[in-house]
Amino acid sequence: MVIGRFPERIVVIGAGMAGLVCTLELMKQGYNVRILEANSQPGGRVYTMRDQFSDGLFCEMGAAFIGAHHFLTLSYAQQVGVQLINLPVPNRSLSYIDGRLIIDSPDEPALWPVSLTAEERILGYAGMFEKYLKPGLKATGNPFLPGWPTKQAVLLDSMTMEQYLKGQGASSGAIKLFEIGYMQMLGDGIRKVSALQRLLDLKMTSSESGTRTIVGGMDQLPKKLALTIGSNISYGCAVTHIEHSNKGVTVQYNNSGEIFTINCDRVVVAIPSTVLRTIHFSPPLSKEKNDVIQNQLTTSVTRTVVQSRTRFWNNLSSFTTINTDLKIGWLIDATFAQMSSGRGLICSYSSGESAREISRTGNINSAVSEIKQVLPELSSNYEGGMVFSWDHNPYSRGAYAWYKPKQMIRMLPKLSAAQGRIYFAGDNTSLFPGWIEGAISSALRTVNQIISSNSI
Ligand SMILES: Cc1cc2nc3c(=O)[nH]c(=O)nc-3n(C[C@H](O)[C@H](O)[C@H](O)COP(=O)(O)OP(=O)(O)OC[C@H]3O[C@@H](n4cnc5c(N)ncnc54)[C@H](O)[C@@H]3O)c2cc1C
C-alpha cells in the first residue's frame, strides 16, 4: 500500500544512464518525474563525439564497450532496440614497450623486455594472469550475496593492487607488465588503487569473447531512453542549490543565467561526487555523508583522437588495440565497427598522471608524436586530431571514481544511503564505478529505496 500523497513529484538531477533509468522506472510506477540536466543532450559520460571528424566518423570519449555479462546494460540496450556488434577477438595481443612492438600469441609467446623469473618466462602473460590474478578474483567473493564483504574481501580492501601482486609472488618485472594497459586505468594505477576495487573491476571485463559495442555509436542508448521520457527532461538546467525538510524539497537551477526553483516531494541526485560537491545543501548534509562526497577520488582520463586518411593498419594484419608504456597509454582503432569510410580514427586512452600531463599542456603534438612512434605510417596519413580531458569536463570533473586501500568498503554504504528526502544514484555510488552496469544498478537500487519508503 502506498502512503502519503501520490503521485509524488520527484526531481532527478542528471540525465546520464543512472538518471535516465531511474526516471523511466519511477514513471512506470506512476511517479511524476522531471529530470534537470545541465547539458543540452542526455548521456553524460556516454559521449560519442561526432562533429570533429570527416566522412561521418565518430569516436567514443567515454563508455565504449559492453561486457558479455553486463546483463542490465544489455537488457536496456535490447529494450530500446539498438544493434550490437562484437569486438574482434584477435588470437594475439600487441604491446609497445621500450620502443618495440611486441606480439604475444599462444603459438609464439612474446619475449617481454622486463626482468621476469624463469617460471614467469615459461608461464607467459596468460599464465601469470592465471597464477597471480585468478586467486584474487575468486577472493573478492560475490558482493551480491548476504554476508559480503567477506573477511577475504576486507583483506583485499586493506592493500594496494601492487601489494596484492607481491603477496602472490609476482616479480617486479611481472608487476611492470601488469602496469601497462587495462590494469592501470583505475585511479593512479596499481601502486595506489585498492586491490579489492581493482579485482572487482577486472571481473567486469571478460576474457571470453562477447565484448560488444553499439553499431552507430554508444550515445544511441541514452538518446533512445531519453526519447521515451520525452519532455519530462529539461536540458540546459544546472542545479546549484537544494533546500530540504521533512515536508519536501526545493531545487534551484540556472538556465542560461536565469535562476528558477522547483518544489517537489523527493530528489534523486544522479551526478558524480566531484560535481555534487559544488551544490549547496540547506540544511547541510550530515557530516558522514559530506565527508564521503568530498573525499571520493576520481580517475583522470584524457583521450587523444587522430584522423587518418587511410586505415593503413588493415595491412598490418589488423590492430584493434595496442597497450603502450607511453603517456598515450592504450591505443584503439575507434572505427573498427565503422565500415562506411576508407578513413579511420585512432584513439588513445591515458589515465592517471599521464592523462593529467597531456591535458595540462593542452598541446596535441606530443601525444600525436607518441602515436606516430607506435604506428609510423600515421605520419603520411595524419589529417588532424583533438584532445579531450574528462578532468576538464565541468559536469563530470573526472572520469570515474576510484578508491585507495580502506576506502571502498567504508565509503560505499554512505555514498548510496538516502538522506531524508534526497536519494543518491550514479555509478560512483555502486560497486562498479566506470561502468554503465554500475550506473544502472545504482538507479534500480534508488528506485527500490523510494518505493520502500512509500509503502507499508
Ligand atoms: C573514459 C571513460 C571510459 C568508459 N568506458 C566505459 C565502457 O567501456 N563501458 C561502460 O559500460 N562504461 C564505461 N564508462 C563508464 C560509463 O560511462 C559511466 O559509468 C556511466 O555513463 C555513468 O552514468 P551516470 O549516470 O552515473 O553519470 P554521468 O554519465 O556522469 O551522468 C551525470 C549527468 O548529470 C549531469 N549533471 C552534472 N551536474 C549537474 C548539475 N549540477 N545539474 C544538472 N545536471 C548535472 C551531467 O551533465 C550528466 O549528464 C566509461 C567512462 C569514461 C569516462
The ligand as a MOL file (V3000), in Angstrom:
LIG
                    3D

  0  0  0     0  0            999 V3000
M  V30 BEGIN CTAB
M  V30 COUNTS 53 58 0 0 0
M  V30 BEGIN ATOM
M  V30 1 C 36.7780 7.4520 -20.3230 0
M  V30 2 C 35.6240 6.5830 -19.9200 0
M  V30 3 C 35.5180 5.2960 -20.4260 0
M  V30 4 C 34.4410 4.4880 -20.0600 0
M  V30 5 N 34.3110 3.2460 -20.6220 0
M  V30 6 C 33.2090 2.5010 -20.3580 0
M  V30 7 C 32.9330 1.3010 -21.0750 0
M  V30 8 O 33.6780 0.9240 -21.9830 0
M  V30 9 N 31.8190 0.5990 -20.7380 0
M  V30 10 C 30.9480 1.0170 -19.7790 0
M  V30 11 O 29.9400 0.3270 -19.5310 0
M  V30 12 N 31.1690 2.1710 -19.1130 0
M  V30 13 C 32.2670 2.9160 -19.3860 0
M  V30 14 N 32.4550 4.1170 -18.7550 0
M  V30 15 C 31.5950 4.4740 -17.6180 0
M  V30 16 C 30.2240 4.9970 -18.0070 0
M  V30 17 O 30.3420 5.9940 -18.9660 0
M  V30 18 C 29.6210 5.5540 -16.6990 0
M  V30 19 O 29.6690 4.5700 -15.7020 0
M  V30 20 C 28.1660 5.9730 -16.8400 0
M  V30 21 O 27.9450 6.6350 -18.0460 0
M  V30 22 C 27.8350 6.8600 -15.6340 0
M  V30 23 O 26.4930 7.2680 -15.6870 0
M  V30 24 P 25.9170 8.1960 -14.5390 0
M  V30 25 O 24.5180 8.4840 -14.8850 0
M  V30 26 O 26.2050 7.5820 -13.2250 0
M  V30 27 O 26.7840 9.5410 -14.5650 0
M  V30 28 P 27.0030 10.5920 -15.7470 0
M  V30 29 O 27.0650 9.9150 -17.0500 0
M  V30 30 O 28.1580 11.4110 -15.3300 0
M  V30 31 O 25.6820 11.4700 -15.7130 0
M  V30 32 C 25.5170 12.5800 -14.8750 0
M  V30 33 C 24.6920 13.6200 -15.6110 0
M  V30 34 O 24.4360 14.6920 -14.7110 0
M  V30 35 C 24.6090 15.9270 -15.3930 0
M  V30 36 N 24.9340 16.9310 -14.3800 0
M  V30 37 C 26.0880 17.0810 -13.6820 0
M  V30 38 N 25.9860 18.1110 -12.8310 0
M  V30 39 C 24.7500 18.6190 -12.9600 0
M  V30 40 C 24.0360 19.6820 -12.3410 0
M  V30 41 N 24.5980 20.4600 -11.3990 0
M  V30 42 N 22.7500 19.9200 -12.7190 0
M  V30 43 C 22.1520 19.1620 -13.6760 0
M  V30 44 N 22.7940 18.1360 -14.2960 0
M  V30 45 C 24.0650 17.8650 -13.9500 0
M  V30 46 C 25.7380 15.6480 -16.3720 0
M  V30 47 O 25.7250 16.5670 -17.4340 0
M  V30 48 C 25.4150 14.2210 -16.8040 0
M  V30 49 O 24.5760 14.1920 -17.9370 0
M  V30 50 C 33.4900 4.9720 -19.1310 0
M  V30 51 C 33.5790 6.2690 -18.6430 0
M  V30 52 C 34.6280 7.0780 -19.0420 0
M  V30 53 C 34.6930 8.4920 -18.5380 0
M  V30 END ATOM
M  V30 BEGIN BOND
M  V30 1 1 1 2
M  V30 2 1 2 3
M  V30 3 2 2 52
M  V30 4 2 3 4
M  V30 5 1 4 5
M  V30 6 1 4 50
M  V30 7 2 5 6
M  V30 8 1 6 7
M  V30 9 1 6 13
M  V30 10 2 7 8
M  V30 11 1 7 9
M  V30 12 1 9 10
M  V30 13 2 10 11
M  V30 14 1 10 12
M  V30 15 2 12 13
M  V30 16 1 13 14
M  V30 17 1 14 15
M  V30 18 1 14 50
M  V30 19 1 15 16
M  V30 20 1 16 17
M  V30 21 1 16 18
M  V30 22 1 18 19
M  V30 23 1 18 20
M  V30 24 1 20 21
M  V30 25 1 20 22
M  V30 26 1 22 23
M  V30 27 1 23 24
M  V30 28 2 24 25
M  V30 29 1 24 26
M  V30 30 1 24 27
M  V30 31 1 27 28
M  V30 32 2 28 29
M  V30 33 1 28 30
M  V30 34 1 28 31
M  V30 35 1 31 32
M  V30 36 1 32 33
M  V30 37 1 33 34
M  V30 38 1 33 48
M  V30 39 1 34 35
M  V30 40 1 35 36
M  V30 41 1 35 46
M  V30 42 1 36 37
M  V30 43 1 36 45
M  V30 44 2 37 38
M  V30 45 1 38 39
M  V30 46 1 39 40
M  V30 47 2 39 45
M  V30 48 1 40 41
M  V30 49 2 40 42
M  V30 50 1 42 43
M  V30 51 2 43 44
M  V30 52 1 44 45
M  V30 53 1 46 47
M  V30 54 1 46 48
M  V30 55 1 48 49
M  V30 56 2 50 51
M  V30 57 1 51 52
M  V30 58 1 52 53
M  V30 END BOND
M  V30 END CTAB
M  END
